[in-house]
Amino acid sequence: MKDFNTPGSNKTWMDDGFKKWSAMWQLDNIAKLLGGKVTHCICTDKNTTHKKIIIEYGHQKKCKH
């Protein structure tokens, strides 16, 4: 355990690729549990650009009266 992180250390064995894969895997599992789907979007407006992750689930048709 020579490479174990000491308290207060900012070092981690996880690189950015693993963190991204792990997050996407967890999001996919949440969507499966809810019976939904994950959508990835890039949003832009006049001043900014950002990314958005959407989990859609529980879709139902509305009844017409």
All heavy atoms as a GROMACS GRO file, in nm:
protein
  527
    1MET      N    1   0.083  -0.118   0.000
    1MET     CA    2   0.000   0.000   0.000
    1MET      C    3   0.088   0.125   0.000
    1MET      O    4   0.054   0.226   0.058
    1MET     CB    5  -0.094  -0.002   0.119
    1MET     CG    6  -0.181  -0.124   0.121
    1MET     SD    7  -0.352  -0.114   0.160
    1MET     CE    8  -0.421   0.027   0.100
    2LYS      N    9   0.198   0.116  -0.069
    2LYS     CA   10   0.291   0.227  -0.076
    2LYS      C   11   0.227   0.351  -0.140
    2LYS      O   12   0.258   0.463  -0.102
    2LYS     CB   13   0.414   0.184  -0.156
    2LYS     CG   14   0.520   0.289  -0.165
    2LYS     CD   15   0.639   0.236  -0.244
    2LYS     CE   16   0.744   0.344  -0.258
    2LYS     NZ   17   0.858   0.300  -0.336
    3ASP      N   18   0.136   0.332  -0.235
    3ASP     CA   19   0.073   0.443  -0.306
    3ASP      C   20  -0.056   0.492  -0.241
    3ASP      O   21  -0.127   0.574  -0.298
    3ASP     CB   22   0.044   0.403  -0.451
    3ASP     CG   23   0.171   0.374  -0.528
    3ASP    OD1   24   0.275   0.430  -0.492
    3ASP    OD2   25   0.166   0.293  -0.621
    4PHE      N   26  -0.088   0.444  -0.123
    4PHE     CA   27  -0.211   0.485  -0.055
    4PHE      C   28  -0.207   0.635  -0.025
    4PHE      O   29  -0.105   0.689   0.013
    4PHE     CB   30  -0.228   0.406   0.076
    4PHE     CG   31  -0.358   0.436   0.146
    4PHE    CD1   32  -0.476   0.383   0.099
    4PHE    CD2   33  -0.360   0.518   0.258
    4PHE    CE1   34  -0.595   0.410   0.164
    4PHE    CE2   35  -0.478   0.544   0.323
    4PHE     CZ   36  -0.596   0.491   0.276
    5ASN      N   37  -0.319   0.702  -0.046
    5ASN     CA   38  -0.327   0.846  -0.022
    5ASN      C   39  -0.322   0.877   0.127
    5ASN      O   40  -0.399   0.824   0.205
    5ASN     CB   41  -0.456   0.904  -0.079
    5ASN     CG   42  -0.460   0.898  -0.230
    5ASN    OD1   43  -0.358   0.885  -0.292
    5ASN    ND2   44  -0.578   0.907  -0.286
    6THR      N   45  -0.233   0.964   0.164
    6THR     CA   46  -0.226   1.007   0.304
    6THR      C   47  -0.330   1.117   0.327
    6THR      O   48  -0.367   1.189   0.234
    6THR     CB   49  -0.086   1.062   0.338
    6THR    OG1   50  -0.056   1.168   0.249
    6THR    CG2   51   0.019   0.954   0.326
    7PRO      N   52  -0.381   1.130   0.451
    7PRO     CA   53  -0.481   1.234   0.479
    7PRO      C   54  -0.428   1.372   0.439
    7PRO      O   55  -0.312   1.405   0.462
    7PRO     CB   56  -0.499   1.225   0.630
    7PRO     CG   57  -0.462   1.085   0.664
    7PRO     CD   58  -0.352   1.048   0.568
    8GLY      N   59  -0.514   1.449   0.374
    8GLY     CA   60  -0.476   1.582   0.329
    8GLY      C   61  -0.404   1.585   0.196
    8GLY      O   62  -0.374   1.691   0.143
    9SER      N   63  -0.378   1.468   0.140
    9SER     CA   64  -0.309   1.462   0.012
    9SER      C   65  -0.409   1.485  -0.101
    9SER      O   66  -0.522   1.437  -0.097
    9SER     CB   67  -0.244   1.324  -0.006
    9SER     OG   68  -0.193   1.312  -0.136
   10ASN      N   69  -0.370   1.557  -0.202
   10ASN     CA   70  -0.455   1.580  -0.319
   10ASN      C   71  -0.430   1.478  -0.429
   10ASN      O   72  -0.492   1.486  -0.534
   10ASN     CB   73  -0.431   1.721  -0.373
   10ASN     CG   74  -0.482   1.827  -0.278
   10ASN    OD1   75  -0.573   1.802  -0.200
   10ASN    ND2   76  -0.423   1.944  -0.285
   11LYS      N   77  -0.342   1.384  -0.406
   11LYS     CA   78  -0.311   1.283  -0.507
   11LYS      C   79  -0.422   1.180  -0.512
   11LYS      O   80  -0.478   1.141  -0.410
   11LYS     CB   81  -0.178   1.215  -0.476
   11LYS     CG   82  -0.060   1.308  -0.485
   11LYS     CD   83   0.068   1.236  -0.451
   11LYS     CE   84   0.186   1.329  -0.456
   11LYS     NZ   85   0.309   1.262  -0.416
   12THR      N   86  -0.453   1.133  -0.630
   12THR     CA   87  -0.554   1.029  -0.648
   12THR      C   88  -0.510   0.936  -0.760
   12THR      O   89  -0.438   0.978  -0.851
   12THR     CB   90  -0.692   1.089  -0.679
   12THR    OG1   91  -0.786   0.983  -0.695
   12THR    CG2   92  -0.691   1.174  -0.804
   13TRP      N   93  -0.553   0.812  -0.754
   13TRP     CA   94  -0.518   0.716  -0.858
   13TRP      C   95  -0.614   0.727  -0.976
   13TRP      O   96  -0.589   0.673  -1.082
   13TRP     CB   97  -0.520   0.574  -0.802
   13TRP     CG   98  -0.653   0.535  -0.745
   13TRP    CD1   99  -0.694   0.551  -0.616
   13TRP    CD2  100  -0.763   0.476  -0.813
   13TRP    NE1  101  -0.822   0.507  -0.601
   13TRP    CE2  102  -0.868   0.459  -0.720
   13TRP    CE3  103  -0.785   0.436  -0.944
   13TRP    CZ2  104  -0.991   0.406  -0.753
   13TRP    CZ3  105  -0.908   0.380  -0.977
   13TRP    CH2  106  -1.008   0.366  -0.882
   14MET      N  107  -0.723   0.800  -0.959
   14MET     CA  108  -0.822   0.812  -1.066
   14MET      C  109  -0.784   0.925  -1.162
   14MET      O  110  -0.768   1.039  -1.120
   14MET     CB  111  -0.961   0.842  -1.009
   14MET     CG  112  -1.022   0.728  -0.935
   14MET     SD  113  -1.193   0.758  -0.890
   14MET     CE  114  -1.174   0.875  -0.758
   15ASP      N  115  -0.772   0.893  -1.290
   15ASP     CA  116  -0.749   0.998  -1.388
   15ASP      C  117  -0.883   1.048  -1.441
   15ASP      O  118  -0.988   0.996  -1.408
   15ASP     CB  119  -0.658   0.948  -1.500
   15ASP     CG  120  -0.719   0.835  -1.581
   15ASP    OD1  121  -0.834   0.794  -1.553
   15ASP    OD2  122  -0.651   0.786  -1.672
   16ASP      N  123  -0.880   1.151  -1.522
   16ASP     CA  124  -1.004   1.212  -1.572
   16ASP      C  125  -1.086   1.115  -1.657
   16ASP      O  126  -1.208   1.117  -1.651
   16ASP     CB  127  -0.972   1.338  -1.654
   16ASP     CG  128  -0.926   1.452  -1.566
   16ASP    OD1  129  -0.954   1.450  -1.445
   16ASP    OD2  130  -0.861   1.544  -1.620
   17GLY      N  131  -1.020   1.030  -1.733
   17GLY     CA  132  -1.092   0.932  -1.815
   17GLY      C  133  -1.169   0.834  -1.730
   17GLY      O  134  -1.284   0.802  -1.760
   18PHE      N  135  -1.108   0.786  -1.621
   18PHE     CA  136  -1.178   0.692  -1.533
   18PHE      C  137  -1.294   0.761  -1.462
   18PHE      O  138  -1.401   0.703  -1.448
   18PHE     CB  139  -1.082   0.634  -1.428
   18PHE     CG  140  -1.151   0.539  -1.334
   18PHE    CD1  141  -1.181   0.410  -1.374
   18PHE    CD2  142  -1.190   0.581  -1.208
   18PHE    CE1  143  -1.246   0.323  -1.288
   18PHE    CE2  144  -1.256   0.495  -1.121
   18PHE     CZ  145  -1.284   0.365  -1.162
   19LYS      N  146  -1.275   0.884  -1.419
   19LYS     CA  147  -1.382   0.958  -1.352
   19LYS      C  148  -1.502   0.975  -1.446
   19LYS      O  149  -1.617   0.957  -1.405
   19LYS     CB  150  -1.333   1.094  -1.305
   19LYS     CG  151  -1.239   1.087  -1.188
   19LYS     CD  152  -1.190   1.225  -1.150
   19LYS     CE  153  -1.086   1.221  -1.041
   19LYS     NZ  154  -1.036   1.355  -1.008
   20LYS      N  155  -1.475   1.009  -1.571
   20LYS     CA  156  -1.583   1.028  -1.669
   20LYS      C  157  -1.654   0.896  -1.695
   20LYS      O  158  -1.778   0.890  -1.696
   20LYS     CB  159  -1.527   1.084  -1.800
   20LYS     CG  160  -1.633   1.117  -1.900
   20LYS     CD  161  -1.575   1.184  -2.023
   20LYS     CE  162  -1.685   1.216  -2.121
   20LYS     NZ  163  -1.634   1.285  -2.239
   21TRP      N  164  -1.579   0.789  -1.714
   21TRP     CA  165  -1.639   0.656  -1.736
   21TRP      C  166  -1.724   0.616  -1.616
   21TRP      O  167  -1.836   0.568  -1.633
   21TRP     CB  168  -1.529   0.553  -1.761
   21TRP     CG  169  -1.585   0.414  -1.771
   21TRP    CD1  170  -1.638   0.354  -1.881
   21TRP    CD2  171  -1.597   0.319  -1.664
   21TRP    NE1  172  -1.681   0.228  -1.850
   21TRP    CE2  173  -1.658   0.203  -1.717
   21TRP    CE3  174  -1.562   0.321  -1.530
   21TRP    CZ2  175  -1.684   0.092  -1.640
   21TRP    CZ3  176  -1.589   0.209  -1.454
   21TRP    CH2  177  -1.648   0.097  -1.508
   22SER      N  178  -1.673   0.635  -1.496
   22SER     CA  179  -1.745   0.597  -1.375
   22SER      C  180  -1.875   0.675  -1.360
   22SER      O  181  -1.979   0.620  -1.327
   22SER     CB  182  -1.654   0.620  -1.253
   22SER     OG  183  -1.720   0.586  -1.135
   23ALA      N  184  -1.870   0.804  -1.387
   23ALA     CA  185  -1.990   0.887  -1.377
   23ALA      C  186  -2.095   0.843  -1.479
   23ALA      O  187  -2.214   0.831  -1.447
   23ALA     CB  188  -1.955   1.034  -1.397
   24MET      N  189  -2.053   0.817  -1.603
   24MET     CA  190  -2.147   0.774  -1.707
   24MET      C  191  -2.207   0.638  -1.674
   24MET      O  192  -2.326   0.614  -1.695
   24MET     CB  193  -2.079   0.770  -1.844
   24MET     CG  194  -2.034   0.904  -1.893
   24MET     SD  195  -2.169   1.022  -1.899
   24MET     CE  196  -2.080   1.173  -1.877
   25TRP      N  197  -2.126   0.548  -1.619
   25TRP     CA  198  -2.175   0.416  -1.580
   25TRP      C  199  -2.282   0.428  -1.472
   25TRP      O  200  -2.386   0.362  -1.478
   25TRP     CB  201  -2.056   0.332  -1.532
   25TRP     CG  202  -2.090   0.192  -1.497
   25TRP    CD1  203  -2.117   0.089  -1.583
   25TRP    CD2  204  -2.102   0.138  -1.366
   25TRP    NE1  205  -2.143  -0.025  -1.514
   25TRP    CE2  206  -2.135   0.001  -1.379
   25TRP    CE3  207  -2.087   0.190  -1.239
   25TRP    CZ2  208  -2.154  -0.081  -1.270
   25TRP    CZ3  209  -2.106   0.107  -1.131
   25TRP    CH2  210  -2.140  -0.027  -1.147
   26GLN      N  211  -2.258   0.514  -1.374
   26GLN     CA  212  -2.355   0.534  -1.267
   26GLN      C  213  -2.483   0.598  -1.320
   26GLN      O  214  -2.594   0.559  -1.280
   26GLN     CB  215  -2.295   0.619  -1.156
   26GLN     CG  216  -2.186   0.546  -1.081
   26GLN     CD  217  -2.120   0.633  -0.974
   26GLN    OE1  218  -2.180   0.726  -0.925
   26GLN    NE2  219  -1.997   0.598  -0.940
   27LEU      N  220  -2.471   0.696  -1.410
   27LEU     CA  221  -2.590   0.757  -1.468
   27LEU      C  222  -2.672   0.656  -1.548
   27LEU      O  223  -2.796   0.654  -1.540
   27LEU     CB  224  -2.551   0.874  -1.558
   27LEU     CG  225  -2.499   0.997  -1.486
   27LEU    CD1  226  -2.434   1.093  -1.585
   27LEU    CD2  227  -2.610   1.066  -1.409
   28ASP      N  228  -2.605   0.571  -1.625
   28ASP     CA  229  -2.675   0.467  -1.700
   28ASP      C  230  -2.748   0.371  -1.606
   28ASP      O  231  -2.862   0.331  -1.634
   28ASP     CB  232  -2.578   0.389  -1.789
   28ASP     CG  233  -2.532   0.469  -1.910
   28ASP    OD1  234  -2.601   0.567  -1.948
   28ASP    OD2  235  -2.427   0.434  -1.967
   29ASN      N  236  -2.686   0.335  -1.495
   29ASN     CA  237  -2.751   0.247  -1.398
   29ASN      C  238  -2.874   0.312  -1.336
   29ASN      O  239  -2.977   0.248  -1.316
   29ASN     CB  240  -2.654   0.204  -1.289
   29ASN     CG  241  -2.561   0.094  -1.335
   29ASN    OD1  242  -2.592   0.022  -1.428
   29ASN    ND2  243  -2.447   0.083  -1.270
   30ILE      N  244  -2.865   0.441  -1.303
   30ILE     CA  245  -2.981   0.512  -1.248
   30ILE      C  246  -3.095   0.512  -1.349
   30ILE      O  247  -3.211   0.486  -1.314
   30ILE     CB  248  -2.943   0.656  -1.210
   30ILE    CG1  249  -2.847   0.656  -1.090
   30ILE    CG2  250  -3.067   0.739  -1.178
   30ILE    CD1  251  -2.781   0.789  -1.064
   31ALA      N  252  -3.064   0.542  -1.474
   31ALA     CA  253  -3.167   0.543  -1.578
   31ALA      C  254  -3.232   0.405  -1.592
   31ALA      O  255  -3.354   0.394  -1.606
   31ALA     CB  256  -3.108   0.588  -1.711
   32LYS      N  257  -3.152   0.298  -1.586
   32LYS     CA  258  -3.207   0.163  -1.596
   32LYS      C  259  -3.299   0.133  -1.478
   32LYS      O  260  -3.407   0.076  -1.496
   32LYS     CB  261  -3.095   0.060  -1.600
   32LYS     CG  262  -3.022   0.055  -1.731
   32LYS     CD  263  -2.907  -0.045  -1.726
   32LYS     CE  264  -2.823  -0.038  -1.851
   32LYS     NZ  265  -2.706  -0.126  -1.844
   33LEU      N  266  -3.260   0.173  -1.357
   33LEU     CA  267  -3.343   0.150  -1.239
   33LEU      C  268  -3.477   0.224  -1.249
   33LEU      O  269  -3.580   0.174  -1.202
   33LEU     CB  270  -3.270   0.194  -1.112
   33LEU     CG  271  -3.155   0.107  -1.066
   33LEU    CD1  272  -3.078   0.175  -0.954
   33LEU    CD2  273  -3.207  -0.028  -1.019
   34LEU      N  274  -3.476   0.342  -1.309
   34LEU     CA  275  -3.597   0.421  -1.322
   34LEU      C  276  -3.676   0.389  -1.448
   34LEU      O  277  -3.788   0.438  -1.466
   34LEU     CB  278  -3.561   0.571  -1.322
   34LEU     CG  279  -3.499   0.625  -1.194
   34LEU    CD1  280  -3.452   0.768  -1.216
   34LEU    CD2  281  -3.598   0.617  -1.079
   35GLY      N  282  -3.620   0.306  -1.534
   35GLY     CA  283  -3.687   0.275  -1.661
   35GLY      C  284  -3.684   0.394  -1.756
   35GLY      O  285  -3.779   0.415  -1.832
   36GLY      N  286  -3.578   0.471  -1.752
   36GLY     CA  287  -3.568   0.591  -1.834
   36GLY      C  288  -3.450   0.588  -1.928
   36GLY      O  289  -3.397   0.482  -1.960
   37LYS      N  290  -3.410   0.708  -1.971
   37LYS     CA  291  -3.296   0.718  -2.061
   37LYS      C  292  -3.214   0.841  -2.024
   37LYS      O  293  -3.265   0.939  -1.970
   37LYS     CB  294  -3.339   0.724  -2.207
   37LYS     CG  295  -3.413   0.850  -2.246
   37LYS     CD  296  -3.443   0.850  -2.394
   37LYS     CE  297  -3.506   0.985  -2.432
   37LYS     NZ  298  -3.520   1.001  -2.575
   38VAL      N  299  -3.086   0.835  -2.057
   38VAL     CA  300  -2.993   0.945  -2.032
   38VAL      C  301  -2.969   1.018  -2.164
   38VAL      O  302  -2.946   0.955  -2.267
   38VAL     CB  303  -2.858   0.893  -1.978
   38VAL    CG1  304  -2.761   1.009  -1.956
   38VAL    CG2  305  -2.877   0.815  -1.850
   39THR      N  306  -2.977   1.150  -2.158
   39THR     CA  307  -2.950   1.233  -2.275
   39THR      C  308  -2.841   1.333  -2.238
   39THR      O  309  -2.845   1.393  -2.131
   39THR     CB  310  -3.076   1.310  -2.318
   39THR    OG1  311  -3.182   1.218  -2.339
   39THR    CG2  312  -3.052   1.387  -2.446
   40HIS      N  313  -2.742   1.349  -2.327
   40HIS     CA  314  -2.634   1.444  -2.308
   40HIS      C  315  -2.654   1.559  -2.406
   40HIS      O  316  -2.672   1.536  -2.526
   40HIS     CB  317  -2.499   1.378  -2.333
   40HIS     CG  318  -2.476   1.256  -2.249
   40HIS    ND1  319  -2.414   1.262  -2.127
   40HIS    CD2  320  -2.511   1.127  -2.267
   40HIS    CE1  321  -2.410   1.141  -2.074
   40HIS    NE2  322  -2.469   1.057  -2.157
   41CYS      N  323  -2.652   1.682  -2.356
   41CYS     CA  324  -2.674   1.799  -2.440
   41CYS      C  325  -2.562   1.901  -2.420
   41CYS      O  326  -2.503   1.910  -2.313
   41CYS     CB  327  -2.805   1.868  -2.403
   41CYS     SG  328  -2.950   1.764  -2.415
   42ILE      N  329  -2.537   1.977  -2.524
   42ILE     CA  330  -2.450   2.094  -2.513
   42ILE      C  331  -2.540   2.214  -2.536
   42ILE      O  332  -2.605   2.225  -2.641
   42ILE     CB  333  -2.335   2.090  -2.616
   42ILE    CG1  334  -2.245   1.970  -2.588
   42ILE    CG2  335  -2.256   2.220  -2.611
   42ILE    CD1  336  -2.135   1.950  -2.689
   43CYS      N  337  -2.547   2.302  -2.437
   43CYS     CA  338  -2.636   2.417  -2.442
   43CYS      C  339  -2.554   2.544  -2.466
   43CYS      O  340  -2.448   2.561  -2.407
   43CYS     CB  341  -2.712   2.431  -2.310
   43CYS     SG  342  -2.804   2.283  -2.266
   44THR      N  343  -2.604   2.628  -2.552
   44THR     CA  344  -2.536   2.753  -2.579
   44THR      C  345  -2.638   2.866  -2.583
   44THR      O  346  -2.754   2.846  -2.616
   44THR     CB  347  -2.460   2.752  -2.713
   44THR    OG1  348  -2.554   2.732  -2.818
   44THR    CG2  349  -2.356   2.643  -2.718
   45ASP      N  350  -2.595   2.984  -2.545
   45ASP     CA  351  -2.673   3.105  -2.564
   45ASP      C  352  -2.577   3.214  -2.609
   45ASP      O  353  -2.464   3.185  -2.650
   45ASP     CB  354  -2.751   3.143  -2.437
   45ASP     CG  355  -2.663   3.171  -2.317
   45ASP    OD1  356  -2.544   3.205  -2.335
   45ASP    OD2  357  -2.713   3.160  -2.204
   46LYS      N  358  -2.619   3.336  -2.600
   46LYS     CA  359  -2.538   3.446  -2.650
   46LYS      C  360  -2.404   3.458  -2.576
   46LYS      O  361  -2.304   3.497  -2.635
   46LYS     CB  362  -2.616   3.576  -2.636
   46LYS     CG  363  -2.550   3.696  -2.694
   46LYS     CD  364  -2.640   3.817  -2.681
   46LYS     CE  365  -2.571   3.940  -2.738
   46LYS     NZ  366  -2.655   4.059  -2.723
   47ASN      N  367  -2.401   3.422  -2.448
   47ASN     CA  368  -2.283   3.447  -2.366
   47ASN      C  369  -2.212   3.322  -2.314
   47ASN      O  370  -2.097   3.330  -2.274
   47ASN     CB  371  -2.320   3.533  -2.246
   47ASN     CG  372  -2.376   3.667  -2.288
   47ASN    OD1  373  -2.318   3.735  -2.372
   47ASN    ND2  374  -2.490   3.705  -2.233
   48THR      N  375  -2.278   3.208  -2.310
   48THR     CA  376  -2.219   3.091  -2.246
   48THR      C  377  -2.241   2.963  -2.326
   48THR      O  378  -2.329   2.955  -2.411
   48THR     CB  379  -2.279   3.068  -2.105
   48THR    OG1  380  -2.418   3.041  -2.118
   48THR    CG2  381  -2.258   3.189  -2.016
   49THR      N  382  -2.161   2.864  -2.293
   49THR     CA  383  -2.177   2.728  -2.342
   49THR      C  384  -2.157   2.636  -2.224
   49THR      O  385  -2.066   2.655  -2.145
   49THR     CB  386  -2.071   2.695  -2.450
   49THR    OG1  387  -2.088   2.784  -2.558
   49THR    CG2  388  -2.085   2.554  -2.501
   50HIS      N  389  -2.246   2.537  -2.208
   50HIS     CA  390  -2.231   2.441  -2.099
   50HIS      C  391  -2.291   2.307  -2.139
   50HIS      O  392  -2.362   2.298  -2.238
   50HIS     CB  393  -2.295   2.492  -1.969
   50HIS     CG  394  -2.442   2.516  -1.979
   50HIS    ND1  395  -2.496   2.630  -2.030
   50HIS    CD2  396  -2.547   2.437  -1.945
   50HIS    CE1  397  -2.628   2.624  -2.027
   50HIS    NE2  398  -2.661   2.506  -1.976
   51LYS      N  399  -2.258   2.206  -2.062
   51LYS     CA  400  -2.309   2.071  -2.088
   51LYS      C  401  -2.419   2.039  -1.988
   51LYS      O  402  -2.418   2.087  -1.875
   51LYS     CB  403  -2.197   1.968  -2.075
   51LYS     CG  404  -2.088   1.987  -2.179
   51LYS     CD  405  -1.976   1.888  -2.159
   51LYS     CE  406  -1.866   1.913  -2.260
   51LYS     NZ  407  -1.753   1.821  -2.240
   52LYS      N  408  -2.514   1.955  -2.032
   52LYS     CA  409  -2.626   1.917  -1.947
   52LYS      C  410  -2.651   1.768  -1.963
   52LYS      O  411  -2.646   1.715  -2.075
   52LYS     CB  412  -2.750   1.995  -1.988
   52LYS     CG  413  -2.871   1.974  -1.900
   52LYS     CD  414  -2.994   2.047  -1.953
   52LYS     CE  415  -2.979   2.196  -1.939
   52LYS     NZ  416  -3.105   2.267  -1.970
   53ILE      N  417  -2.676   1.699  -1.852
   53ILE     CA  418  -2.713   1.558  -1.854
   53ILE      C  419  -2.856   1.549  -1.803
   53ILE      O  420  -2.887   1.600  -1.695
   53ILE     CB  421  -2.619   1.474  -1.767
   53ILE    CG1  422  -2.476   1.483  -1.819
   53ILE    CG2  423  -2.667   1.329  -1.762
   53ILE    CD1  424  -2.373   1.420  -1.729
   54ILE      N  425  -2.942   1.485  -1.882
   54ILE     CA  426  -3.084   1.474  -1.847
   54ILE      C  427  -3.119   1.327  -1.834
   54ILE      O  428  -3.084   1.245  -1.920
   54ILE     CB  429  -3.171   1.537  -1.958
   54ILE    CG1  430  -3.131   1.684  -1.978
   54ILE    CG2  431  -3.319   1.523  -1.925
   54ILE    CD1  432  -3.185   1.743  -2.106
   55ILE      N  433  -3.188   1.292  -1.724
   55ILE     CA  434  -3.243   1.158  -1.709
   55ILE      C  435  -3.394   1.172  -1.717
   55ILE      O  436  -3.456   1.235  -1.631
   55ILE     CB  437  -3.202   1.094  -1.576
   55ILE    CG1  438  -3.050   1.079  -1.568
   55ILE    CG2  439  -3.269   0.956  -1.560
   55ILE    CD1  440  -3.000   1.023  -1.437
   56GLU      N  441  -3.453   1.116  -1.823
   56GLU     CA  442  -3.598   1.120  -1.841
   56GLU      C  443  -3.657   0.986  -1.800
   56GLU      O  444  -3.606   0.882  -1.839
   56GLU     CB  445  -3.632   1.148  -1.988
   56GLU     CG  446  -3.587   1.284  -2.036
   56GLU     CD  447  -3.628   1.307  -2.180
   56GLU    OE1  448  -3.749   1.292  -2.210
   56GLU    OE2  449  -3.540   1.340  -2.260
   57TYR      N  450  -3.765   0.992  -1.723
   57TYR     CA  451  -3.832   0.869  -1.679
   57TYR      C  452  -3.976   0.901  -1.643
   57TYR      O  453  -4.014   1.017  -1.627
   57TYR     CB  454  -3.760   0.806  -1.561
   57TYR     CG  455  -3.762   0.889  -1.435
   57TYR    CD1  456  -3.857   0.864  -1.335
   57TYR    CD2  457  -3.674   0.992  -1.416
   57TYR    CE1  458  -3.861   0.940  -1.222
   57TYR    CE2  459  -3.677   1.069  -1.302
   57TYR     CZ  460  -3.771   1.043  -1.204
   57TYR     OH  461  -3.774   1.120  -1.092
   58GLY      N  462  -4.056   0.798  -1.627
   58GLY     CA  463  -4.194   0.812  -1.583
   58GLY      C  464  -4.287   0.880  -1.681
   58GLY      O  465  -4.384   0.944  -1.640
   59HIS      N  466  -4.261   0.867  -1.811
   59HIS     CA  467  -4.348   0.929  -1.911
   59HIS      C  468  -4.483   0.859  -1.912
   59HIS      O  469  -4.491   0.736  -1.914
   59HIS     CB  470  -4.284   0.923  -2.049
   59HIS     CG  471  -4.171   1.018  -2.067
   59HIS    ND1  472  -4.188   1.142  -2.124
   59HIS    CD2  473  -4.042   1.009  -2.032
   59HIS    CE1  474  -4.070   1.204  -2.125
   59HIS    NE2  475  -3.980   1.125  -2.069
   60GLN      N  476  -4.589   0.939  -1.911
   60GLN     CA  477  -4.725   0.885  -1.918
   60GLN      C  478  -4.807   0.974  -2.010
   60GLN      O  479  -4.785   1.094  -2.017
   60GLN     CB  480  -4.789   0.883  -1.778
   60GLN     CG  481  -4.719   0.792  -1.680
   60GLN     CD  482  -4.786   0.800  -1.544
   60GLN    OE1  483  -4.885   0.867  -1.525
   60GLN    NE2  484  -4.728   0.729  -1.450
   61LYS      N  485  -4.903   0.914  -2.075
   61LYS     CA  486  -4.995   0.991  -2.159
   61LYS      C  487  -5.099   1.055  -2.067
   61LYS      O  488  -5.145   0.995  -1.971
   61LYS     CB  489  -5.062   0.903  -2.262
   61LYS     CG  490  -4.968   0.853  -2.368
   61LYS     CD  491  -5.042   0.791  -2.483
   61LYS     CE  492  -4.938   0.749  -2.585
   61LYS     NZ  493  -4.994   0.742  -2.716
   62LYS      N  494  -5.133   1.179  -2.101
   62LYS     CA  495  -5.237   1.248  -2.025
   62LYS      C  496  -5.372   1.206  -2.081
   62LYS      O  497  -5.392   1.192  -2.201
   62LYS     CB  498  -5.222   1.400  -2.040
   62LYS     CG  499  -5.094   1.451  -1.977
   62LYS     CD  500  -5.089   1.604  -1.994
   62LYS     CE  501  -4.964   1.659  -1.933
   62LYS     NZ  502  -4.955   1.805  -1.952
   63CYS      N  503  -5.469   1.188  -1.992
   63CYS     CA  504  -5.602   1.150  -2.038
   63CYS      C  505  -5.679   1.278  -2.078
   63CYS      O  506  -5.665   1.382  -2.013
   63CYS     CB  507  -5.677   1.070  -1.935
   63CYS     SG  508  -5.670   1.132  -1.770
   64LYS      N  509  -5.755   1.268  -2.184
   64LYS     CA  510  -5.833   1.383  -2.232
   64LYS      C  511  -5.973   1.373  -2.176
   64LYS      O  512  -6.038   1.270  -2.182
   64LYS     CB  513  -5.837   1.381  -2.386
   64LYS     CG  514  -5.702   1.399  -2.449
   64LYS     CD  515  -5.712   1.397  -2.599
   64LYS     CE  516  -5.574   1.411  -2.661
   64LYS     NZ  517  -5.580   1.410  -2.807
   65HIS      N  518  -6.019   1.484  -2.122
   65HIS     CA  519  -6.156   1.486  -2.065
   65HIS      C  520  -6.251   1.551  -2.160
   65HIS      O  521  -6.243   1.641  -2.220
   65HIS     CB  522  -6.157   1.562  -1.934
   65HIS     CG  523  -6.085   1.487  -1.824
   65HIS    ND1  524  -6.023   1.368  -1.839
   65HIS    CD2  525  -6.066   1.519  -1.695
   65HIS    CE1  526  -5.969   1.329  -1.724
   65HIS    NE2  527  -5.992   1.421  -1.635
   0.00000   0.00000   0.00000
